[in-house]
């Protein structure tokens, strides 16, 4: 990790990636608005406590 830390830029933000299981991914292909709406609400709910500490 120390070797990789040397390659990081000195910025104060985080990049988070969510992956979906294949079954949900197939549903998202046909109903993007519903699935992505749920994903954004769930991620906001998850990160709200962390964001409040910053």
Number of C-alpha atoms within 10 A of each C-alpha: 5 6 7 7 9 9 8 8 7 8 6 5 6 6 4 6 6 6 7 11 7 9 8 11 14 12 12 15 10 10 11 13 11 11 16 12 11 12 14 11 11 11 13 12 11 11 10 10 10 9 9 7 6 5
